[in-house]
Amino acid sequence: MDAAQLGAAVRARRRELELTQIETADLADVSPRVLSDLENGRETVRLDILHAVANALGLSVGLSVQRP
């Protein structure tokens, strides 16, 4: 999953829960700008921030390590 796909998934879940970006950012204890950047795939987000946003939205984060 690339940054754009991840952001789209986060945005879709947020909208499914009928939350605004500000409400979600408050729940995740991140800034609305960080959440916006994540949803729009503009920036690679730190794992702790991704985990906080996922928890706020009732999502889980999985990690896969693969050899090239």
PDB file of N, CA, C and O in Angstrom:
ATOM      1  N   MET A   1       0.849  -1.166   0.000  1.00  0.00           N
ATOM      2  CA  MET A   1       0.000   0.000   0.000  1.00  0.00           C
ATOM      3  C   MET A   1       0.900   1.236   0.000  1.00  0.00           C
ATOM      4  O   MET A   1       1.797   1.361   0.834  1.00  0.00           O
ATOM      5  N   ASP A   2       0.656   2.128  -0.922  1.00  0.00           N
ATOM      6  CA  ASP A   2       1.450   3.357  -0.960  1.00  0.00           C
ATOM      7  C   ASP A   2       0.765   4.453  -0.139  1.00  0.00           C
ATOM      8  O   ASP A   2      -0.320   4.248   0.404  1.00  0.00           O
ATOM      9  N   ALA A   3       1.408   5.607  -0.058  1.00  0.00           N
ATOM     10  CA  ALA A   3       0.913   6.700   0.784  1.00  0.00           C
ATOM     11  C   ALA A   3      -0.472   7.180   0.349  1.00  0.00           C
ATOM     12  O   ALA A   3      -1.308   7.500   1.195  1.00  0.00           O
ATOM     13  N   ALA A   4      -0.720   7.231  -0.952  1.00  0.00           N
ATOM     14  CA  ALA A   4      -2.021   7.681  -1.442  1.00  0.00           C
ATOM     15  C   ALA A   4      -3.125   6.693  -1.073  1.00  0.00           C
ATOM     16  O   ALA A   4      -4.220   7.102  -0.687  1.00  0.00           O
ATOM     17  N   GLN A   5      -2.846   5.414  -1.188  1.00  0.00           N
ATOM     18  CA  GLN A   5      -3.837   4.397  -0.837  1.00  0.00           C
ATOM     19  C   GLN A   5      -4.113   4.393   0.670  1.00  0.00           C
ATOM     20  O   GLN A   5      -5.259   4.260   1.100  1.00  0.00           O
ATOM     21  N   LEU A   6      -3.068   4.539   1.452  1.00  0.00           N
ATOM     22  CA  LEU A   6      -3.219   4.596   2.899  1.00  0.00           C
ATOM     23  C   LEU A   6      -4.074   5.797   3.288  1.00  0.00           C
ATOM     24  O   LEU A   6      -4.991   5.679   4.102  1.00  0.00           O
ATOM     25  N   GLY A   7      -3.771   6.938   2.709  1.00  0.00           N
ATOM     26  CA  GLY A   7      -4.543   8.140   2.999  1.00  0.00           C
ATOM     27  C   GLY A   7      -6.001   8.003   2.618  1.00  0.00           C
ATOM     28  O   GLY A   7      -6.883   8.446   3.353  1.00  0.00           O
ATOM     29  N   ALA A   8      -6.261   7.392   1.471  1.00  0.00           N
ATOM     30  CA  ALA A   8      -7.637   7.187   1.023  1.00  0.00           C
ATOM     31  C   ALA A   8      -8.387   6.267   1.984  1.00  0.00           C
ATOM     32  O   ALA A   8      -9.569   6.480   2.255  1.00  0.00           O
ATOM     33  N   ALA A   9      -7.706   5.252   2.496  1.00  0.00           N
ATOM     34  CA  ALA A   9      -8.340   4.334   3.447  1.00  0.00           C
ATOM     35  C   ALA A   9      -8.670   5.042   4.752  1.00  0.00           C
ATOM     36  O   ALA A   9      -9.747   4.839   5.314  1.00  0.00           O
ATOM     37  N   VAL A  10      -7.758   5.867   5.235  1.00  0.00           N
ATOM     38  CA  VAL A  10      -7.991   6.633   6.462  1.00  0.00           C
ATOM     39  C   VAL A  10      -9.153   7.594   6.260  1.00  0.00           C
ATOM     40  O   VAL A  10     -10.037   7.680   7.112  1.00  0.00           O
ATOM     41  N   ARG A  11      -9.163   8.316   5.144  1.00  0.00           N
ATOM     42  CA  ARG A  11     -10.233   9.267   4.855  1.00  0.00           C
ATOM     43  C   ARG A  11     -11.588   8.554   4.763  1.00  0.00           C
ATOM     44  O   ARG A  11     -12.584   9.030   5.309  1.00  0.00           O
ATOM     45  N   ALA A  12     -11.616   7.424   4.077  1.00  0.00           N
ATOM     46  CA  ALA A  12     -12.869   6.681   3.921  1.00  0.00           C
ATOM     47  C   ALA A  12     -13.422   6.247   5.277  1.00  0.00           C
ATOM     48  O   ALA A  12     -14.623   6.358   5.524  1.00  0.00           O
ATOM     49  N   ARG A  13     -12.552   5.754   6.152  1.00  0.00           N
ATOM     50  CA  ARG A  13     -13.003   5.321   7.475  1.00  0.00           C
ATOM     51  C   ARG A  13     -13.490   6.504   8.301  1.00  0.00           C
ATOM     52  O   ARG A  13     -14.502   6.405   8.995  1.00  0.00           O
ATOM     53  N   ARG A  14     -12.773   7.624   8.228  1.00  0.00           N
ATOM     54  CA  ARG A  14     -13.189   8.816   8.964  1.00  0.00           C
ATOM     55  C   ARG A  14     -14.573   9.261   8.520  1.00  0.00           C
ATOM     56  O   ARG A  14     -15.425   9.585   9.347  1.00  0.00           O
ATOM     57  N   ARG A  15     -14.790   9.274   7.224  1.00  0.00           N
ATOM     58  CA  ARG A  15     -16.096   9.684   6.692  1.00  0.00           C
ATOM     59  C   ARG A  15     -17.181   8.677   7.051  1.00  0.00           C
ATOM     60  O   ARG A  15     -18.319   9.058   7.326  1.00  0.00           O
ATOM     61  N   GLU A  16     -16.837   7.405   7.049  1.00  0.00           N
ATOM     62  CA  GLU A  16     -17.773   6.354   7.439  1.00  0.00           C
ATOM     63  C   GLU A  16     -18.267   6.583   8.879  1.00  0.00           C
ATOM     64  O   GLU A  16     -19.433   6.346   9.194  1.00  0.00           O
ATOM     65  N   LEU A  17     -17.370   7.042   9.725  1.00  0.00           N
ATOM     66  CA  LEU A  17     -17.708   7.333  11.117  1.00  0.00           C
ATOM     67  C   LEU A  17     -18.320   8.720  11.293  1.00  0.00           C
ATOM     68  O   LEU A  17     -18.686   9.109  12.402  1.00  0.00           O
ATOM     69  N   GLU A  18     -18.427   9.454  10.203  1.00  0.00           N
ATOM     70  CA  GLU A  18     -18.985  10.806  10.183  1.00  0.00           C
ATOM     71  C   GLU A  18     -18.233  11.754  11.124  1.00  0.00           C
ATOM     72  O   GLU A  18     -18.832  12.527  11.873  1.00  0.00           O
ATOM     73  N   LEU A  19     -16.908  11.665  11.058  1.00  0.00           N
ATOM     74  CA  LEU A  19     -16.041  12.539  11.841  1.00  0.00           C
ATOM     75  C   LEU A  19     -15.395  13.572  10.934  1.00  0.00           C
ATOM     76  O   LEU A  19     -15.097  13.287   9.774  1.00  0.00           O
ATOM     77  N   THR A  20     -15.181  14.756  11.453  1.00  0.00           N
ATOM     78  CA  THR A  20     -14.426  15.761  10.716  1.00  0.00           C
ATOM     79  C   THR A  20     -12.933  15.494  10.927  1.00  0.00           C
ATOM     80  O   THR A  20     -12.545  14.705  11.789  1.00  0.00           O
ATOM     81  N   GLN A  21     -12.117  16.159  10.130  1.00  0.00           N
ATOM     82  CA  GLN A  21     -10.672  16.042  10.334  1.00  0.00           C
ATOM     83  C   GLN A  21     -10.281  16.583  11.706  1.00  0.00           C
ATOM     84  O   GLN A  21      -9.410  16.021  12.369  1.00  0.00           O
ATOM     85  N   ILE A  22     -10.912  17.659  12.130  1.00  0.00           N
ATOM     86  CA  ILE A  22     -10.579  18.245  13.426  1.00  0.00           C
ATOM     87  C   ILE A  22     -10.953  17.288  14.561  1.00  0.00           C
ATOM     88  O   ILE A  22     -10.176  17.100  15.497  1.00  0.00           O
ATOM     89  N   GLU A  23     -12.124  16.694  14.480  1.00  0.00           N
ATOM     90  CA  GLU A  23     -12.539  15.737  15.513  1.00  0.00           C
ATOM     91  C   GLU A  23     -11.586  14.541  15.566  1.00  0.00           C
ATOM     92  O   GLU A  23     -11.193  14.090  16.642  1.00  0.00           O
ATOM     93  N   THR A  24     -11.229  14.042  14.394  1.00  0.00           N
ATOM     94  CA  THR A  24     -10.332  12.887  14.329  1.00  0.00           C
ATOM     95  C   THR A  24      -8.952  13.243  14.850  1.00  0.00           C
ATOM     96  O   THR A  24      -8.347  12.473  15.596  1.00  0.00           O
ATOM     97  N   ALA A  25      -8.459  14.395  14.462  1.00  0.00           N
ATOM     98  CA  ALA A  25      -7.149  14.847  14.935  1.00  0.00           C
ATOM     99  C   ALA A  25      -7.153  14.968  16.459  1.00  0.00           C
ATOM    100  O   ALA A  25      -6.183  14.586  17.114  1.00  0.00           O
ATOM    101  N   ASP A  26      -8.234  15.498  17.021  1.00  0.00           N
ATOM    102  CA  ASP A  26      -8.341  15.605  18.482  1.00  0.00           C
ATOM    103  C   ASP A  26      -8.320  14.227  19.135  1.00  0.00           C
ATOM    104  O   ASP A  26      -7.631  14.025  20.135  1.00  0.00           O
ATOM    105  N   LEU A  27      -9.067  13.281  18.578  1.00  0.00           N
ATOM    106  CA  LEU A  27      -9.109  11.923  19.128  1.00  0.00           C
ATOM    107  C   LEU A  27      -7.735  11.254  19.084  1.00  0.00           C
ATOM    108  O   LEU A  27      -7.368  10.498  19.984  1.00  0.00           O
ATOM    109  N   ALA A  28      -6.982  11.548  18.014  1.00  0.00           N
ATOM    110  CA  ALA A  28      -5.671  10.923  17.822  1.00  0.00           C
ATOM    111  C   ALA A  28      -4.544  11.735  18.465  1.00  0.00           C
ATOM    112  O   ALA A  28      -3.397  11.290  18.502  1.00  0.00           O
ATOM    113  N   ASP A  29      -4.870  12.912  18.962  1.00  0.00           N
ATOM    114  CA  ASP A  29      -3.883  13.815  19.563  1.00  0.00           C
ATOM    115  C   ASP A  29      -2.783  14.196  18.565  1.00  0.00           C
ATOM    116  O   ASP A  29      -1.594  14.190  18.886  1.00  0.00           O
ATOM    117  N   VAL A  30      -3.224  14.528  17.341  1.00  0.00           N
ATOM    118  CA  VAL A  30      -2.323  15.036  16.296  1.00  0.00           C
ATOM    119  C   VAL A  30      -2.925  16.330  15.757  1.00  0.00           C
ATOM    120  O   VAL A  30      -4.088  16.633  16.021  1.00  0.00           O
ATOM    121  N   SER A  31      -2.147  17.078  15.016  1.00  0.00           N
ATOM    122  CA  SER A  31      -2.678  18.317  14.448  1.00  0.00           C
ATOM    123  C   SER A  31      -3.536  18.007  13.225  1.00  0.00           C
ATOM    124  O   SER A  31      -3.300  17.014  12.536  1.00  0.00           O
ATOM    125  N   PRO A  32      -4.530  18.851  12.954  1.00  0.00           N
ATOM    126  CA  PRO A  32      -5.337  18.660  11.744  1.00  0.00           C
ATOM    127  C   PRO A  32      -4.490  18.672  10.472  1.00  0.00           C
ATOM    128  O   PRO A  32      -4.821  17.988   9.503  1.00  0.00           O
ATOM    129  N   ARG A  33      -3.409  19.439  10.467  1.00  0.00           N
ATOM    130  CA  ARG A  33      -2.537  19.483   9.287  1.00  0.00           C
ATOM    131  C   ARG A  33      -1.866  18.132   9.052  1.00  0.00           C
ATOM    132  O   ARG A  33      -1.769  17.679   7.911  1.00  0.00           O
ATOM    133  N   VAL A  34      -1.402  17.488  10.119  1.00  0.00           N
ATOM    134  CA  VAL A  34      -0.776  16.174   9.989  1.00  0.00           C
ATOM    135  C   VAL A  34      -1.787  15.178   9.444  1.00  0.00           C
ATOM    136  O   VAL A  34      -1.463  14.378   8.567  1.00  0.00           O
ATOM    137  N   LEU A  35      -3.019  15.224   9.963  1.00  0.00           N
ATOM    138  CA  LEU A  35      -4.054  14.318   9.467  1.00  0.00           C
ATOM    139  C   LEU A  35      -4.366  14.598   8.005  1.00  0.00           C
ATOM    140  O   LEU A  35      -4.523  13.663   7.220  1.00  0.00           O
ATOM    141  N   SER A  36      -4.459  15.858   7.629  1.00  0.00           N
ATOM    142  CA  SER A  36      -4.709  16.225   6.239  1.00  0.00           C
ATOM    143  C   SER A  36      -3.596  15.718   5.327  1.00  0.00           C
ATOM    144  O   SER A  36      -3.861  15.170   4.257  1.00  0.00           O
ATOM    145  N   ASP A  37      -2.355  15.904   5.757  1.00  0.00           N
ATOM    146  CA  ASP A  37      -1.223  15.416   4.962  1.00  0.00           C
ATOM    147  C   ASP A  37      -1.275  13.900   4.807  1.00  0.00           C
ATOM    148  O   ASP A  37      -0.992  13.373   3.731  1.00  0.00           O
ATOM    149  N   LEU A  38      -1.636  13.198   5.882  1.00  0.00           N
ATOM    150  CA  LEU A  38      -1.760  11.742   5.816  1.00  0.00           C
ATOM    151  C   LEU A  38      -2.856  11.350   4.843  1.00  0.00           C
ATOM    152  O   LEU A  38      -2.639  10.499   3.980  1.00  0.00           O
ATOM    153  N   GLU A  39      -4.029  11.957   4.966  1.00  0.00           N
ATOM    154  CA  GLU A  39      -5.159  11.607   4.096  1.00  0.00           C
ATOM    155  C   GLU A  39      -4.885  11.906   2.634  1.00  0.00           C
ATOM    156  O   GLU A  39      -5.416  11.231   1.753  1.00  0.00           O
ATOM    157  N   ASN A  40      -4.073  12.898   2.369  1.00  0.00           N
ATOM    158  CA  ASN A  40      -3.787  13.282   0.986  1.00  0.00           C
ATOM    159  C   ASN A  40      -2.501  12.673   0.441  1.00  0.00           C
ATOM    160  O   ASN A  40      -2.089  12.981  -0.677  1.00  0.00           O
ATOM    161  N   GLY A  41      -1.873  11.815   1.226  1.00  0.00           N
ATOM    162  CA  GLY A  41      -0.675  11.132   0.767  1.00  0.00           C
ATOM    163  C   GLY A  41       0.484  12.058   0.479  1.00  0.00           C
ATOM    164  O   GLY A  41       1.372  11.716  -0.302  1.00  0.00           O
ATOM    165  N   ARG A  42       0.489  13.234   1.101  1.00  0.00           N
ATOM    166  CA  ARG A  42       1.516  14.231   0.812  1.00  0.00           C
ATOM    167  C   ARG A  42       2.816  13.986   1.552  1.00  0.00           C
ATOM    168  O   ARG A  42       3.863  14.513   1.174  1.00  0.00           O
ATOM    169  N   GLU A  43       2.753  13.205   2.581  1.00  0.00           N
ATOM    170  CA  GLU A  43       3.917  13.108   3.449  1.00  0.00           C
ATOM    171  C   GLU A  43       3.959  11.724   4.087  1.00  0.00           C
ATOM    172  O   GLU A  43       2.921  11.155   4.422  1.00  0.00           O
ATOM    173  N   THR A  44       5.141  11.199   4.248  1.00  0.00           N
ATOM    174  CA  THR A  44       5.286   9.957   4.990  1.00  0.00           C
ATOM    175  C   THR A  44       5.096  10.279   6.455  1.00  0.00           C
ATOM    176  O   THR A  44       5.711  11.203   6.987  1.00  0.00           O
ATOM    177  N   VAL A  45       4.250   9.520   7.093  1.00  0.00           N
ATOM    178  CA  VAL A  45       3.906   9.805   8.484  1.00  0.00           C
ATOM    179  C   VAL A  45       4.649   8.840   9.404  1.00  0.00           C
ATOM    180  O   VAL A  45       4.903   7.692   9.038  1.00  0.00           O
ATOM    181  N   ARG A  46       4.987   9.303  10.572  1.00  0.00           N
ATOM    182  CA  ARG A  46       5.656   8.444  11.553  1.00  0.00           C
ATOM    183  C   ARG A  46       4.711   7.325  11.985  1.00  0.00           C
ATOM    184  O   ARG A  46       3.491   7.486  11.999  1.00  0.00           O
ATOM    185  N   LEU A  47       5.303   6.202  12.331  1.00  0.00           N
ATOM    186  CA  LEU A  47       4.524   5.039  12.726  1.00  0.00           C
ATOM    187  C   LEU A  47       3.670   5.321  13.960  1.00  0.00           C
ATOM    188  O   LEU A  47       2.534   4.852  14.031  1.00  0.00           O
ATOM    189  N   ASP A  48       4.181   6.069  14.925  1.00  0.00           N
ATOM    190  CA  ASP A  48       3.389   6.362  16.125  1.00  0.00           C
ATOM    191  C   ASP A  48       2.167   7.211  15.808  1.00  0.00           C
ATOM    192  O   ASP A  48       1.116   7.048  16.428  1.00  0.00           O
ATOM    193  N   ILE A  49       2.303   8.113  14.848  1.00  0.00           N
ATOM    194  CA  ILE A  49       1.167   8.939  14.436  1.00  0.00           C
ATOM    195  C   ILE A  49       0.156   8.091  13.681  1.00  0.00           C
ATOM    196  O   ILE A  49      -1.046   8.197  13.921  1.00  0.00           O
ATOM    197  N   LEU A  50       0.627   7.261  12.781  1.00  0.00           N
ATOM    198  CA  LEU A  50      -0.270   6.367  12.048  1.00  0.00           C
ATOM    199  C   LEU A  50      -1.031   5.475  13.026  1.00  0.00           C
ATOM    200  O   LEU A  50      -2.236   5.274  12.872  1.00  0.00           O
ATOM    201  N   HIS A  51      -0.346   4.945  14.019  1.00  0.00           N
ATOM    202  CA  HIS A  51      -0.978   4.092  15.019  1.00  0.00           C
ATOM    203  C   HIS A  51      -2.051   4.867  15.799  1.00  0.00           C
ATOM    204  O   HIS A  51      -3.136   4.337  16.040  1.00  0.00           O
ATOM    205  N   ALA A  52      -1.763   6.100  16.189  1.00  0.00           N
ATOM    206  CA  ALA A  52      -2.723   6.917  16.932  1.00  0.00           C
ATOM    207  C   ALA A  52      -3.969   7.211  16.104  1.00  0.00           C
ATOM    208  O   ALA A  52      -5.087   7.134  16.614  1.00  0.00           O
ATOM    209  N   VAL A  53      -3.781   7.545  14.835  1.00  0.00           N
ATOM    210  CA  VAL A  53      -4.917   7.830  13.950  1.00  0.00           C
ATOM    211  C   VAL A  53      -5.731   6.549  13.727  1.00  0.00           C
ATOM    212  O   VAL A  53      -6.961   6.570  13.784  1.00  0.00           O
ATOM    213  N   ALA A  54      -5.044   5.454  13.477  1.00  0.00           N
ATOM    214  CA  ALA A  54      -5.736   4.175  13.278  1.00  0.00           C
ATOM    215  C   ALA A  54      -6.562   3.821  14.511  1.00  0.00           C
ATOM    216  O   ALA A  54      -7.719   3.421  14.380  1.00  0.00           O
ATOM    217  N   ASN A  55      -5.992   3.961  15.695  1.00  0.00           N
ATOM    218  CA  ASN A  55      -6.730   3.663  16.931  1.00  0.00           C
ATOM    219  C   ASN A  55      -7.958   4.558  17.071  1.00  0.00           C
ATOM    220  O   ASN A  55      -9.028   4.090  17.461  1.00  0.00           O
ATOM    221  N   ALA A  56      -7.808   5.828  16.759  1.00  0.00           N
ATOM    222  CA  ALA A  56      -8.928   6.764  16.860  1.00  0.00           C
ATOM    223  C   ALA A  56     -10.067   6.374  15.928  1.00  0.00           C
ATOM    224  O   ALA A  56     -11.231   6.663  16.205  1.00  0.00           O
ATOM    225  N   LEU A  57      -9.727   5.715  14.822  1.00  0.00           N
ATOM    226  CA  LEU A  57     -10.732   5.332  13.829  1.00  0.00           C
ATOM    227  C   LEU A  57     -11.141   3.862  13.931  1.00  0.00           C
ATOM    228  O   LEU A  57     -11.917   3.371  13.110  1.00  0.00           O
ATOM    229  N   GLY A  58     -10.619   3.166  14.935  1.00  0.00           N
ATOM    230  CA  GLY A  58     -10.969   1.756  15.096  1.00  0.00           C
ATOM    231  C   GLY A  58     -10.349   0.861  14.050  1.00  0.00           C
ATOM    232  O   GLY A  58     -10.906  -0.182  13.706  1.00  0.00           O
ATOM    233  N   LEU A  59      -9.191   1.266  13.538  1.00  0.00           N
ATOM    234  CA  LEU A  59      -8.469   0.481  12.540  1.00  0.00           C
ATOM    235  C   LEU A  59      -7.247  -0.158  13.182  1.00  0.00           C
ATOM    236  O   LEU A  59      -6.813   0.272  14.250  1.00  0.00           O
ATOM    237  N   SER A  60      -6.695  -1.169  12.546  1.00  0.00           N
ATOM    238  CA  SER A  60      -5.449  -1.754  13.015  1.00  0.00           C
ATOM    239  C   SER A  60      -4.384  -1.547  11.938  1.00  0.00           C
ATOM    240  O   SER A  60      -4.690  -1.414  10.754  1.00  0.00           O
ATOM    241  N   VAL A  61      -3.150  -1.523  12.374  1.00  0.00           N
ATOM    242  CA  VAL A  61      -2.025  -1.334  11.471  1.00  0.00           C
ATOM    243  C   VAL A  61      -1.198  -2.601  11.469  1.00  0.00           C
ATOM    244  O   VAL A  61      -0.805  -3.099  12.524  1.00  0.00           O
ATOM    245  N   GLY A  62      -0.937  -3.117  10.289  1.00  0.00           N
ATOM    246  CA  GLY A  62      -0.064  -4.281  10.150  1.00  0.00           C
ATOM    247  C   GLY A  62       1.212  -3.880   9.443  1.00  0.00           C
ATOM    248  O   GLY A  62       1.221  -2.958   8.628  1.00  0.00           O
ATOM    249  N   LEU A  63       2.279  -4.572   9.756  1.00  0.00           N
ATOM    250  CA  LEU A  63       3.567  -4.258   9.153  1.00  0.00           C
ATOM    251  C   LEU A  63       4.096  -5.498   8.469  1.00  0.00           C
ATOM    252  O   LEU A  63       4.085  -6.591   9.035  1.00  0.00           O
ATOM    253  N   SER A  64       4.551  -5.321   7.266  1.00  0.00           N
ATOM    254  CA  SER A  64       5.114  -6.430   6.514  1.00  0.00           C
ATOM    255  C   SER A  64       6.498  -6.027   6.016  1.00  0.00           C
ATOM    256  O   SER A  64       6.663  -4.970   5.406  1.00  0.00           O
ATOM    257  N   VAL A  65       7.473  -6.862   6.276  1.00  0.00           N
ATOM    258  CA  VAL A  65       8.827  -6.592   5.815  1.00  0.00           C
ATOM    259  C   VAL A  65       9.138  -7.616   4.735  1.00  0.00           C
ATOM    260  O   VAL A  65       8.990  -8.821   4.938  1.00  0.00           O
ATOM    261  N   GLN A  66       9.573  -7.112   3.580  1.00  0.00           N
ATOM    262  CA  GLN A  66       9.842  -7.993   2.456  1.00  0.00           C
ATOM    263  C   GLN A  66      11.212  -7.690   1.888  1.00  0.00           C
ATOM    264  O   GLN A  66      11.678  -6.550   1.902  1.00  0.00           O
ATOM    265  N   ARG A  67      11.833  -8.717   1.397  1.00  0.00           N
ATOM    266  CA  ARG A  67      13.104  -8.522   0.692  1.00  0.00           C
ATOM    267  C   ARG A  67      12.811  -8.062  -0.721  1.00  0.00           C
ATOM    268  O   ARG A  67      11.816  -8.468  -1.321  1.00  0.00           O
ATOM    269  N   PRO A  68      13.680  -7.211  -1.254  1.00  0.00           N
ATOM    270  CA  PRO A  68      13.472  -6.745  -2.631  1.00  0.00           C
ATOM    271  C   PRO A  68      13.624  -7.864  -3.642  1.00  0.00           C
ATOM    272  O   PRO A  68      13.479  -7.635  -4.843  1.00  0.00           O
TER     273      PRO A  68
END
